[in-house]
């Protein structure tokens, strides 16, 4: 991508003497997308750093001063006992610090025998549904008790 400034008129058309950009194609679309994402990230980080009021954080953490400011705010919220969102703030801090990963490791792991059991249950359920559907389509043949009841009514 070129760094040329493109000037357009009020209707969005290129002004005379300016060079239009290369058309977006399948070959260069990823490069355009990456450049746009990087530009947005830089703008967000710069705006967040500009909003940091504590100059000490800017001096100490540089471009990541906004992360330090967010962390301080979350820590204040997490350590306030009467705050209903204290647990969420604490969870955020632990997750961002990488200390909450132990909980993820404790989650049950999908095992092959569980999958096999689920497949077997699904097969039995499918067969049962098919059998019930077949019974509903064809009523059962009358039994001897049914025929006796019919004979009694005819008399």
DSSP file (Angstrom, degrees, kcal/mol; ACC not computed):
  #  RESIDUE AA STRUCTURE BP1 BP2  ACC     N-H-->O    O-->H-N    N-H-->O    O-->H-N    TCO  KAPPA ALPHA  PHI   PSI    X-CA   Y-CA   Z-CA
    1    1 A X              0   0    0      0, 0.0     2,-0.2     0, 0.0    20,-0.0   0.000 360.0 360.0 360.0 145.5    0.0    0.0    0.0
    2    2 A X        -     0   0    0      1,-0.1    20,-0.0     2,-0.1    19,-0.0  -0.602 360.0-139.5 -92.8 156.5    1.2    3.5   -0.7
    3    3 A X        +     0   0    0     -2,-0.2    -1,-0.1     2,-0.1     2,-0.1   0.187  56.6 135.7 -96.6  15.2    1.3    6.3    1.8
    4    4 A X        -     0   0    0      1,-0.1     2,-0.5    15,-0.0    -2,-0.1  -0.365  59.0-119.6 -67.3 141.5    0.1    8.9   -0.7
    5    5 A X        -     0   0    0     -2,-0.1     2,-0.6     2,-0.0    14,-0.2  -0.701  24.5-150.3 -82.6 128.7   -2.6   11.2    0.6
    6    6 A X        -     0   0    0     -2,-0.5     2,-0.5    12,-0.1    14,-0.1  -0.887   8.5-159.8-104.4 125.3   -5.7   10.9   -1.5
    7    7 A X        -     0   0    0     -2,-0.6     8,-2.0     8,-0.1     2,-0.3  -0.896  10.5-176.1-109.2 131.8   -7.8   14.1   -1.8
    8    8 A X  B     -A   14   0A   0     -2,-0.5     6,-0.2     6,-0.2     2,-0.1  -0.858  21.5-121.0-122.1 157.7  -11.5   13.9   -2.8
    9    9 A X    >   -     0   0    0      4,-2.9     3,-1.9    -2,-0.3    -1,-0.1  -0.201  46.6 -83.3 -85.1-174.6  -14.1   16.5   -3.4
   10   10 A X  T 3  S+     0   0    0      1,-0.3    -1,-0.1     2,-0.1    -2,-0.0   0.726 130.3  53.6 -65.9 -20.3  -17.4   16.9   -1.5
   11   11 A X  T 3  S-     0   0    0      2,-0.1    -1,-0.3     3,-0.0     3,-0.1   0.396 120.5-106.7 -93.0   2.2  -19.0   14.3   -3.7
   12   12 A X  S <  S+     0   0    0     -3,-1.9     2,-0.2     1,-0.3    -2,-0.1   0.500  75.4 135.0  88.2   4.1  -16.2   11.7   -3.0
   13   13 A X        -     0   0    0      1,-0.1    -4,-2.9    -5,-0.0    -1,-0.3  -0.603  63.0-101.3 -87.5 148.7  -14.6   11.9   -6.4
   14   14 A X  B     -A    8   0A   0     -6,-0.2    -6,-0.2    -2,-0.2     2,-0.1  -0.428  37.8-119.4 -67.7 138.8  -10.8   12.2   -6.7
   15   15 A X    >   -     0   0    0     -8,-2.0     3,-1.8     1,-0.1    -8,-0.1  -0.436  39.9 -86.9 -74.6 152.2   -9.5   15.7   -7.4
   16   16 A X  T 3  S+     0   0    0      1,-0.3    -1,-0.1    -2,-0.1     3,-0.1  -0.330 115.1  27.5 -59.3 138.3   -7.6   16.2  -10.7
   17   17 A X  T 3  S+     0   0    0      1,-0.4     2,-0.3    -3,-0.1    -1,-0.3   0.364  95.5 112.7  91.3  -5.1   -3.9   15.5  -10.3
   18   18 A X    <   -     0   0    0     -3,-1.8     2,-0.6   -11,-0.1    -1,-0.4  -0.724  65.7-126.4 -99.5 153.9   -4.4   12.9   -7.5
   19   19 A X        -     0   0    0     -2,-0.3    -4,-0.1   -14,-0.2    -3,-0.0  -0.863  20.5-134.1-101.2 119.9   -3.6    9.3   -7.9
   20   20 A X        -     0   0    0     -2,-0.6     3,-0.1     1,-0.1   -14,-0.0  -0.354  31.8-102.3 -67.4 153.5   -6.4    6.9   -7.0
   21   21 A X        -     0   0    0      1,-0.1    -1,-0.1   -17,-0.0     2,-0.1  -0.211  43.6 -84.5 -71.6 166.9   -5.4    3.9   -4.9
   22   22 A X        -     0   0    0      1,-0.1    -1,-0.1   -20,-0.0     2,-0.1  -0.419  54.4-102.0 -64.8 144.9   -4.9    0.4   -6.3
   23   23 A X        -     0   0    0      1,-0.1     2,-0.5    -3,-0.1     5,-0.1  -0.382  37.6-105.6 -67.5 150.0   -8.2   -1.5   -6.5
   24   24 A X        +     0   0    0     -3,-0.1     2,-0.2     3,-0.1    -1,-0.1  -0.653  49.1 171.8 -79.1 126.6   -8.8   -4.1   -3.8
   25   25 A X     >  -     0   0    0     -2,-0.5     4,-1.2    -3,-0.0     3,-0.2  -0.733  49.9 -97.3-125.8 174.9   -8.3   -7.6   -5.2
   26   26 A X  T  4 S+     0   0    0     -2,-0.2     4,-0.4     1,-0.2    -2,-0.0   0.794 122.0  55.5 -65.0 -26.5   -8.2  -11.1   -3.6
   27   27 A X  T  4 S+     0   0    0      1,-0.2     4,-0.2     2,-0.1    -1,-0.2   0.864 118.6  28.7 -74.8 -36.1   -4.4  -10.9   -3.6
   28   28 A X  T  > S+     0   0    0     -3,-0.2     4,-2.1     1,-0.1     5,-0.2   0.402  91.7  94.8-107.9   4.1   -4.2   -7.6   -1.6
   29   29 A X  H  X S+     0   0    0     -4,-1.2     4,-2.4     1,-0.2     5,-0.2   0.885  85.4  51.5 -65.2 -38.3   -7.3   -7.7    0.5
   30   30 A X  H  > S+     0   0    0     -4,-0.4     4,-2.8     2,-0.2    -1,-0.2   0.893 109.0  51.2 -64.9 -38.7   -5.5   -9.3    3.5
   31   31 A X  H  > S+     0   0    0     -4,-0.2     4,-2.3     2,-0.2    -2,-0.2   0.913 111.4  47.5 -64.8 -41.9   -2.8   -6.6    3.4
   32   32 A X  H  X S+     0   0    0     -4,-2.1     4,-2.2     2,-0.2    -2,-0.2   0.916 113.3  48.8 -63.5 -42.4   -5.5   -3.8    3.3
   33   33 A X  H  X S+     0   0    0     -4,-2.4     4,-2.6     2,-0.2    -2,-0.2   0.928 111.7  47.8 -64.8 -45.6   -7.3   -5.5    6.2
   34   34 A X  H  X S+     0   0    0     -4,-2.8     4,-2.7     1,-0.2     5,-0.2   0.919 111.8  50.3 -61.6 -43.5   -4.2   -5.9    8.4
   35   35 A X  H  X S+     0   0    0     -4,-2.3     4,-2.2    -5,-0.2    -1,-0.2   0.902 111.5  48.6 -62.5 -40.5   -3.1   -2.3    7.7
   36   36 A X  H  X S+     0   0    0     -4,-2.2     4,-2.4     2,-0.2    -2,-0.2   0.914 111.6  49.2 -66.0 -43.1   -6.6   -1.1    8.7
   37   37 A X  H  X S+     0   0    0     -4,-2.6     4,-2.6     2,-0.2    -2,-0.2   0.923 111.8  48.8 -62.7 -44.3   -6.6   -3.2   11.9
   38   38 A X  H  X S+     0   0    0     -4,-2.7     4,-2.3     1,-0.2    -1,-0.2   0.895 110.9  51.0 -62.5 -40.2   -3.2   -1.9   12.9
   39   39 A X  H  X S+     0   0    0     -4,-2.2     4,-2.1    -5,-0.2    -1,-0.2   0.922 111.2  47.6 -63.7 -44.1   -4.2    1.6   12.3
   40   40 A X  H  X S+     0   0    0     -4,-2.4     4,-2.6     2,-0.2    -2,-0.2   0.911 111.3  50.9 -64.2 -42.3   -7.4    1.2   14.4
   41   41 A X  H  X S+     0   0    0     -4,-2.6     4,-2.7     1,-0.2     5,-0.2   0.910 110.3  49.7 -61.5 -41.8   -5.4   -0.4   17.2
   42   42 A X  H  X S+     0   0    0     -4,-2.3     4,-2.4     2,-0.2    -1,-0.2   0.900 111.4  48.7 -64.3 -40.6   -2.9    2.4   17.2
   43   43 A X  H  X S+     0   0    0     -4,-2.1     4,-2.7     2,-0.2     5,-0.2   0.921 112.7  47.8 -65.3 -44.0   -5.6    5.0   17.3
   44   44 A X  H  X S+     0   0    0     -4,-2.6     4,-2.6     2,-0.2     5,-0.2   0.935 113.5  47.3 -63.1 -46.4   -7.4    3.3   20.2
   45   45 A X  H  X S+     0   0    0     -4,-2.7     4,-2.5     1,-0.2    -2,-0.2   0.911 113.7  47.8 -62.7 -42.1   -4.1    2.9   22.2
   46   46 A X  H  X S+     0   0    0     -4,-2.4     4,-2.3     2,-0.2    -2,-0.2   0.918 113.1  47.4 -66.1 -43.3   -3.2    6.5   21.6
   47   47 A X  H  X S+     0   0    0     -4,-2.7     4,-1.3     2,-0.2    -2,-0.2   0.899 113.1  49.1 -64.7 -39.9   -6.6    7.8   22.6
   48   48 A X  H  X S+     0   0    0     -4,-2.6     4,-0.6    -5,-0.2    -2,-0.2   0.908 111.8  48.6 -66.0 -41.5   -6.6    5.6   25.7
   49   49 A X  H >< S+     0   0    0     -4,-2.5     3,-0.8     1,-0.2    -2,-0.2   0.866 108.0  54.7 -66.6 -35.2   -3.1    6.8   26.7
   50   50 A X  H 3< S+     0   0    0     -4,-2.3    -1,-0.2     1,-0.2    -2,-0.2   0.817 105.8  53.7 -65.7 -29.1   -4.2   10.4   26.2
   51   51 A X  H 3< S+     0   0    0     -4,-1.3     2,-0.4    -3,-0.2    -1,-0.2   0.600  79.9 110.2 -82.5 -11.2   -7.0    9.9   28.6
   52   52 A X    <<  -     0   0    0     -3,-0.8    14,-0.1    -4,-0.6     6,-0.1  -0.517  49.0-169.6 -68.0 122.0   -4.8    8.6   31.4
   53   53 A X        +     0   0    0     -2,-0.4     2,-0.9     1,-0.1    -1,-0.2   0.757  63.6  83.7 -85.6 -26.1   -4.8   11.3   34.0
   54   54 A X    >>  -     0   0    0      1,-0.2     4,-1.2    11,-0.1     3,-0.7  -0.698  58.9-167.9 -85.1 106.8   -1.9    9.8   36.1
   55   55 A X  H 3> S+     0   0    0     -2,-0.9     4,-2.3     1,-0.2    -1,-0.2   0.772  84.5  65.8 -64.0 -26.9    1.3   11.0   34.6
   56   56 A X  H 3> S+     0   0    0      1,-0.2     4,-2.6     2,-0.2    -1,-0.2   0.877  99.3  51.7 -63.5 -37.5    3.2    8.6   36.7
   57   57 A X  H <> S+     0   0    0     -3,-0.7     4,-3.2     2,-0.2     5,-0.4   0.897 108.9  50.7 -65.2 -39.6    1.6    5.7   34.9
   58   58 A X  H  X S+     0   0    0     -4,-1.2     4,-1.6     1,-0.2    -2,-0.2   0.908 113.1  45.8 -64.2 -41.7    2.6    7.2   31.5
   59   59 A X  H  < S+     0   0    0     -4,-2.3    -2,-0.2     1,-0.2    -1,-0.2   0.916 120.1  39.3 -65.9 -43.1    6.2    7.6   32.7
   60   60 A X  H  < S+     0   0    0     -4,-2.6    -2,-0.2    -5,-0.2    -3,-0.2   0.880 130.0  24.5 -77.2 -39.4    6.3    4.1   34.2
   61   61 A X  H >< S-     0   0    0     -4,-3.2     3,-1.8     1,-0.2    -3,-0.2   0.503  82.0-166.8-111.3  -6.1    4.4    2.1   31.5
   62   62 A X  G >< S+     0   0    0     -4,-1.6     3,-1.5    -5,-0.4    -1,-0.2  -0.335  74.2   7.2  62.0-125.3    4.7    4.1   28.4
   63   63 A X  G 3  S+     0   0    0      1,-0.3     3,-0.3     2,-0.1    -1,-0.3   0.638 131.6  56.6 -67.7 -14.6    2.3    3.0   25.6
   64   64 A X  G <>  +     0   0    0     -3,-1.8     4,-1.6     1,-0.2     3,-0.5   0.078  68.7 113.2-104.3  24.1    0.6    0.6   27.9
   65   65 A X  H <> S+     0   0    0     -3,-1.5     4,-2.2     1,-0.2    -1,-0.2   0.853  73.5  58.3 -62.1 -34.2   -0.3    3.3   30.5
   66   66 A X  H  > S+     0   0    0     -3,-0.3     4,-2.2     1,-0.2    -1,-0.2   0.846 102.6  53.5 -66.3 -31.9   -4.0    2.8   29.7
   67   67 A X  H  > S+     0   0    0     -3,-0.5     4,-2.3     2,-0.2    -1,-0.2   0.906 109.1  48.8 -67.0 -41.1   -3.8   -0.9   30.6
   68   68 A X  H  X S+     0   0    0     -4,-1.6     4,-2.4     2,-0.2    -2,-0.2   0.891 110.6  50.8 -64.6 -39.5   -2.3    0.1   34.0
   69   69 A X  H  X S+     0   0    0     -4,-2.2     4,-2.2     2,-0.2    -2,-0.2   0.910 111.0  47.9 -65.7 -41.8   -5.1    2.6   34.6
   70   70 A X  H  X S+     0   0    0     -4,-2.2     4,-2.6     1,-0.2    -2,-0.2   0.907 111.6  51.2 -63.8 -41.3   -7.8    0.0   33.8
   71   71 A X  H  X S+     0   0    0     -4,-2.3     4,-2.3     2,-0.2    -2,-0.2   0.905 109.2  49.9 -63.6 -42.4   -6.1   -2.4   36.1
   72   72 A X  H  X S+     0   0    0     -4,-2.4     4,-2.2     2,-0.2    -1,-0.2   0.925 111.8  48.1 -62.2 -43.9   -6.0    0.1   38.9
   73   73 A X  H  X S+     0   0    0     -4,-2.2     4,-2.1     1,-0.2    -2,-0.2   0.914 112.3  48.7 -63.5 -42.9   -9.7    0.9   38.5
   74   74 A X  H  X S+     0   0    0     -4,-2.6     4,-2.7     1,-0.2    -1,-0.2   0.872 109.7  53.0 -64.8 -36.5  -10.6   -2.8   38.4
   75   75 A X  H  X S+     0   0    0     -4,-2.3     4,-1.7     2,-0.2    -2,-0.2   0.899 107.9  50.3 -66.8 -39.9   -8.5   -3.4   41.5
   76   76 A X  H  < S+     0   0    0     -4,-2.2    -2,-0.2     1,-0.2    -1,-0.2   0.920 114.0  45.4 -61.6 -43.2  -10.4   -0.6   43.4
   77   77 A X  H >< S+     0   0    0     -4,-2.1     3,-1.1     1,-0.2    -2,-0.2   0.895 111.6  52.3 -67.0 -40.4  -13.7   -2.2   42.3
   78   78 A X  H 3< S+     0   0    0     -4,-2.7    -1,-0.2     1,-0.2    -2,-0.2   0.794 110.6  47.7 -68.0 -28.0  -12.5   -5.7   43.2
   79   79 A X  T 3< S+     0   0    0     -4,-1.7     2,-0.8    -5,-0.2    -1,-0.2   0.293  85.0 100.6 -99.6  10.7  -11.5   -4.7   46.7
   80   80 A X    X   -     0   0    0     -3,-1.1     3,-1.2    -4,-0.2     6,-0.2  -0.862  60.3-158.5 -94.6 112.0  -14.7   -2.7   47.5
   81   81 A X  T 3  S+     0   0    0     -2,-0.8    -1,-0.2     1,-0.3     5,-0.1   0.831  86.5  49.0 -63.6 -33.9  -16.7   -5.1   49.7
   82   82 A X  T 3  S+     0   0    0      4,-0.0     2,-0.5     3,-0.0    -1,-0.3   0.506  84.5 106.9 -85.5  -2.9  -20.1   -3.5   49.1
   83   83 A X    X   -     0   0    0     -3,-1.2     3,-1.6    -6,-0.2     4,-0.3  -0.641  61.5-150.9 -80.4 124.3  -19.8   -3.4   45.3
   84   84 A X  T 3  S+     0   0    0     -2,-0.5     3,-0.3     1,-0.3     4,-0.2   0.715  97.0  52.5 -67.4 -17.9  -22.0   -6.0   43.6
   85   85 A X  T 3> S+     0   0    0      1,-0.2     4,-2.3     2,-0.1    -1,-0.3   0.229  76.1 105.4 -99.5  13.7  -19.5   -6.2   40.7
   86   86 A X  H <> S+     0   0    0     -3,-1.6     4,-2.5     1,-0.2     5,-0.2   0.896  79.5  50.3 -61.4 -41.2  -16.5   -6.9   42.9
   87   87 A X  H  > S+     0   0    0     -3,-0.3     4,-2.8    -4,-0.3    -1,-0.2   0.908 109.9  50.1 -65.3 -41.2  -16.3  -10.6   42.0
   88   88 A X  H  > S+     0   0    0     -4,-0.2     4,-2.3     2,-0.2    -1,-0.2   0.909 111.6  48.4 -63.1 -41.0  -16.5   -9.7   38.3
   89   89 A X  H  X S+     0   0    0     -4,-2.3     4,-2.3     2,-0.2    -2,-0.2   0.909 112.6  48.4 -65.6 -41.3  -13.6   -7.2   38.6
   90   90 A X  H  X S+     0   0    0     -4,-2.5     4,-2.6     2,-0.2     5,-0.2   0.910 110.8  50.8 -64.2 -41.6  -11.6   -9.7   40.6
   91   91 A X  H  X S+     0   0    0     -4,-2.8     4,-2.5     1,-0.2    -2,-0.2   0.907 109.6  51.3 -61.8 -41.6  -12.2  -12.4   38.0
   92   92 A X  H  X S+     0   0    0     -4,-2.3     4,-2.7     2,-0.2     5,-0.2   0.933 111.1  47.5 -59.8 -47.1  -11.1  -10.0   35.3
   93   93 A X  H  X S+     0   0    0     -4,-2.3     4,-2.0     1,-0.2     6,-0.2   0.922 113.4  46.9 -62.6 -44.7   -7.9   -9.2   37.1
   94   94 A X  H  X>S+     0   0    0     -4,-2.6     5,-2.3     1,-0.2     6,-1.2   0.894 113.5  49.0 -64.9 -39.1   -7.1  -12.9   37.7
   95   95 A X  H ><5S+     0   0    0     -4,-2.5     3,-0.9    -5,-0.2    -2,-0.2   0.935 112.7  46.2 -66.0 -45.5   -7.8  -13.8   34.1
   96   96 A X  H 3<5S+     0   0    0     -4,-2.7    -1,-0.2     1,-0.3    -2,-0.2   0.805 111.1  52.9 -69.2 -27.9   -5.7  -11.0   32.7
   97   97 A X  H 3<5S-     0   0    0     -4,-2.0    -1,-0.3    -5,-0.2    -2,-0.2   0.588 114.6-118.2 -80.7  -9.8   -2.9  -11.8   35.1
   98   98 A X  T <<5S+     0   0    0     -3,-0.9     3,-0.4    -4,-0.6    -3,-0.2   0.623  85.0 114.7  83.7  13.4   -3.0  -15.4   33.9
   99   99 A X      < +     0   0    0     -5,-2.3     3,-0.5    -6,-0.2    -4,-0.2   0.570  63.9  64.7 -91.8 -10.0   -3.9  -16.8   37.4
  100  100 A X  S >> S+     0   0    0     -6,-1.2     4,-0.9     1,-0.2     3,-0.8   0.414  74.2  91.9 -91.6   1.4   -7.3  -18.0   36.4
  101  101 A X  H 3> S+     0   0    0     -3,-0.4     4,-1.7    -7,-0.2    -1,-0.2   0.757  72.2  69.5 -69.1 -23.9   -6.0  -20.6   33.9
  102  102 A X  H 3> S+     0   0    0     -3,-0.5     4,-1.1     1,-0.2    -1,-0.2   0.868  96.6  53.4 -62.4 -35.2   -6.0  -23.3   36.7
  103  103 A X  H <> S+     0   0    0     -3,-0.8     4,-0.5     1,-0.2     3,-0.4   0.897 106.1  52.2 -66.0 -40.3   -9.8  -23.3   36.6
  104  104 A X  H >< S+     0   0    0     -4,-0.9     3,-0.9     1,-0.2    -1,-0.2   0.861 106.3  54.2 -64.4 -34.3   -9.9  -23.9   32.9
  105  105 A X  H 3< S+     0   0    0     -4,-1.7    -1,-0.2     1,-0.2    -2,-0.2   0.783 102.5  58.7 -70.3 -25.6   -7.5  -26.9   33.3
  106  106 A X  H 3< S+     0   0    0     -4,-1.1    -1,-0.2    -3,-0.4    -2,-0.2   0.593  80.1 111.4 -79.6 -10.2   -9.9  -28.4   35.9
  107  107 A X  S << S-     0   0    0     -3,-0.9    -3,-0.0    -4,-0.5     0, 0.0  -0.324  84.0 -92.4 -63.4 145.1  -12.8  -28.4   33.4
  108  108 A X        -     0   0    0      1,-0.1     2,-0.4     3,-0.0    -1,-0.1  -0.304  39.7-132.2 -62.2 141.5  -13.8  -31.9   32.3
  109  109 A X        -     0   0    0     -3,-0.1     2,-0.5    -4,-0.0    -1,-0.1  -0.747  21.8-109.4 -95.4 140.4  -12.1  -33.2   29.2
  110  110 A X        -     0   0    0     -2,-0.4     2,-0.3     4,-0.1    -1,-0.0  -0.561  42.3-162.9 -69.0 119.9  -14.1  -34.8   26.4
  111  111 A X     >  -     0   0    0     -2,-0.5     4,-1.7     1,-0.1     3,-0.3  -0.739  27.4-121.4-108.9 156.9  -13.2  -38.4   26.5
  112  112 A X  H  > S+     0   0    0     -2,-0.3     4,-2.5     1,-0.2     5,-0.2   0.857 111.4  55.7 -64.6 -36.6  -13.8  -41.1   23.8
  113  113 A X  H  > S+     0   0    0      1,-0.2     4,-2.2     2,-0.2    -1,-0.2   0.848 105.7  52.4 -69.0 -30.8  -15.9  -43.3   26.1
  114  114 A X  H  > S+     0   0    0     -3,-0.3     4,-2.3     2,-0.2    -1,-0.2   0.913 110.8  47.6 -65.8 -41.4  -18.3  -40.4   26.7
  115  115 A X  H  X S+     0   0    0     -4,-1.7     4,-2.4     2,-0.2    -2,-0.2   0.918 111.4  50.5 -65.0 -43.2  -18.6  -39.8   23.0
  116  116 A X  H  X S+     0   0    0     -4,-2.5     4,-2.4     1,-0.2    -2,-0.2   0.922 110.7  49.1 -61.2 -44.8  -19.2  -43.6   22.4
  117  117 A X  H  X S+     0   0    0     -4,-2.2     4,-2.5     1,-0.2    -1,-0.2   0.910 110.8  50.4 -61.5 -43.0  -21.9  -43.7   25.1
  118  118 A X  H  X S+     0   0    0     -4,-2.3     4,-2.3     1,-0.2    -1,-0.2   0.892 110.5  49.5 -63.1 -39.4  -23.6  -40.6   23.6
  119  119 A X  H  X S+     0   0    0     -4,-2.4     4,-2.3     2,-0.2    -2,-0.2   0.910 111.2  49.5 -65.9 -42.2  -23.6  -42.2   20.1
  120  120 A X  H  X S+     0   0    0     -4,-2.4     4,-2.4     2,-0.2    -2,-0.2   0.916 111.4  48.6 -63.7 -43.1  -25.0  -45.4   21.5
  121  121 A X  H  X S+     0   0    0     -4,-2.5     4,-2.5     1,-0.2    -1,-0.2   0.908 111.2  50.7 -62.8 -41.7  -27.8  -43.6   23.3
  122  122 A X  H  X S+     0   0    0     -4,-2.3     4,-2.4     2,-0.2    -1,-0.2   0.896 109.9  50.1 -63.8 -39.7  -28.6  -41.6   20.2
  123  123 A X  H  X S+     0   0    0     -4,-2.3     4,-2.4     2,-0.2    -2,-0.2   0.925 111.9  47.0 -64.1 -44.9  -28.8  -44.8   18.1
  124  124 A X  H  X S+     0   0    0     -4,-2.4     4,-2.4     1,-0.2    -2,-0.2   0.909 112.6  50.2 -63.4 -41.6  -31.2  -46.4   20.6
  125  125 A X  H  X S+     0   0    0     -4,-2.5     4,-2.4     2,-0.2    -1,-0.2   0.910 109.9  50.3 -63.4 -41.9  -33.3  -43.3   20.7
  126  126 A X  H  X S+     0   0    0     -4,-2.4     4,-2.4     1,-0.2    -2,-0.2   0.923 111.3  48.4 -62.2 -44.6  -33.5  -43.2   16.9
  127  127 A X  H  X S+     0   0    0     -4,-2.4     4,-2.4     1,-0.2    -1,-0.2   0.896 111.2  50.8 -62.7 -40.3  -34.5  -46.9   16.8
  128  128 A X  H  X S+     0   0    0     -4,-2.4     4,-2.5     2,-0.2    -2,-0.2   0.905 110.2  49.1 -64.1 -42.1  -37.2  -46.3   19.4
  129  129 A X  H  X S+     0   0    0     -4,-2.4     4,-2.4     2,-0.2    -2,-0.2   0.916 111.6  49.2 -64.1 -42.5  -38.6  -43.3   17.5
  130  130 A X  H  X S+     0   0    0     -4,-2.4     4,-2.2     2,-0.2    -2,-0.2   0.903 111.5  49.6 -63.4 -40.5  -38.7  -45.3   14.3
  131  131 A X  H  X S+     0   0    0     -4,-2.4     4,-2.1     2,-0.2    -2,-0.2   0.914 111.9  47.6 -65.6 -42.6  -40.5  -48.2   16.1
  132  132 A X  H  X S+     0   0    0     -4,-2.5     4,-2.1     1,-0.2    -2,-0.2   0.887 111.2  51.4 -65.0 -38.5  -43.0  -45.8   17.7
  133  133 A X  H  X S+     0   0    0     -4,-2.4     4,-1.7     1,-0.2    -2,-0.2   0.898 109.8  49.6 -65.3 -39.4  -43.6  -44.2   14.3
  134  134 A X  H  X S+     0   0    0     -4,-2.2     4,-2.0     1,-0.2    -2,-0.2   0.885 110.5  50.3 -67.0 -38.2  -44.2  -47.6   12.7
  135  135 A X  H  < S+     0   0    0     -4,-2.1    -1,-0.2     1,-0.2    -2,-0.2   0.872 109.7  50.6 -66.5 -36.8  -46.7  -48.5   15.4
  136  136 A X  H  < S+     0   0    0     -4,-2.1    -1,-0.2     1,-0.2    -2,-0.2   0.846 110.8  49.3 -70.0 -32.3  -48.6  -45.3   14.9
  137  137 A X  H  < S+     0   0    0     -4,-1.7     2,-0.5     1,-0.2    -2,-0.2   0.877 120.1  34.8 -74.1 -38.6  -48.8  -45.9   11.2
  138  138 A X  S  < S-     0   0    0     -4,-2.0    -1,-0.2    -5,-0.1     3,-0.1  -0.947  84.3-139.2-119.7 109.3  -50.0  -49.5   11.5
  139  139 A X        -     0   0    0     -2,-0.5    -3,-0.1    -3,-0.2     3,-0.1  -0.367  37.1 -95.0 -64.6 148.7  -52.3  -50.2   14.4
  140  140 A X        -     0   0    0      1,-0.1    -1,-0.1    -5,-0.1     3,-0.1  -0.238  43.5 -97.2 -65.4 153.0  -51.6  -53.6   16.1
  141  141 A X        -     0   0    0      1,-0.1    -1,-0.1    -3,-0.1     2,-0.1  -0.386  49.3 -95.7 -66.5 146.1  -53.5  -56.6   15.0
  142  142 A X        -     0   0    0     -3,-0.1    -1,-0.1     1,-0.1     2,-0.1  -0.362  39.0-138.9 -66.6 143.4  -56.5  -57.5   17.3
  143  143 A X     >  -     0   0    0     -3,-0.1     4,-2.0     1,-0.1     5,-0.1  -0.347  29.6 -96.2 -91.4 177.6  -55.8  -60.0   20.0
  144  144 A X  H  > S+     0   0    0      1,-0.2     4,-2.2     2,-0.2     5,-0.2   0.876 125.6  54.0 -63.7 -37.3  -58.1  -62.9   21.1
  145  145 A X  H  > S+     0   0    0      1,-0.2     4,-1.9     2,-0.2    -1,-0.2   0.898 108.0  49.9 -64.7 -38.7  -59.3  -60.7   24.0
  146  146 A X  H  > S+     0   0    0      1,-0.2     4,-1.8     2,-0.2    -1,-0.2   0.902 110.2  50.1 -65.3 -40.0  -60.2  -58.0   21.6
  147  147 A X  H  X S+     0   0    0     -4,-2.0     4,-2.2     1,-0.2    -2,-0.2   0.863 108.5  52.6 -69.4 -34.3  -62.1  -60.4   19.3
  148  148 A X  H  X S+     0   0    0     -4,-2.2     4,-2.3     2,-0.2    -1,-0.2   0.908 108.4  50.7 -64.9 -40.4  -64.1  -61.8   22.3
  149  149 A X  H  X S+     0   0    0     -4,-1.9     4,-1.5     1,-0.2    -2,-0.2   0.890 110.9  49.0 -64.4 -37.7  -65.2  -58.3   23.2
  150  150 A X  H  X S+     0   0    0     -4,-1.8     4,-1.4     2,-0.2    -1,-0.2   0.899 110.5  50.4 -67.4 -40.5  -66.3  -57.7   19.7
  151  151 A X  H  X S+     0   0    0     -4,-2.2     4,-1.0     1,-0.2    -2,-0.2   0.886 107.8  53.7 -65.3 -38.9  -68.2  -61.0   19.6
  152  152 A X  H  < S+     0   0    0     -4,-2.3     3,-0.3     1,-0.2    -1,-0.2   0.867 107.8  50.6 -63.8 -35.8  -70.0  -60.1   22.9
  153  153 A X  H  < S+     0   0    0     -4,-1.5    -1,-0.2     1,-0.2    -2,-0.2   0.829 103.3  59.2 -72.6 -30.6  -71.1  -56.8   21.5
  154  154 A X  H  <        0   0    0     -4,-1.4    -1,-0.2     1,-0.3    -2,-0.2   0.784 360.0 360.0 -70.5 -26.1  -72.6  -58.4   18.3
  155  155 A X     <        0   0    0     -4,-1.0    -1,-0.3    -3,-0.3    -2,-0.2   0.464 360.0 360.0 -76.9 360.0  -75.0  -60.6   20.3
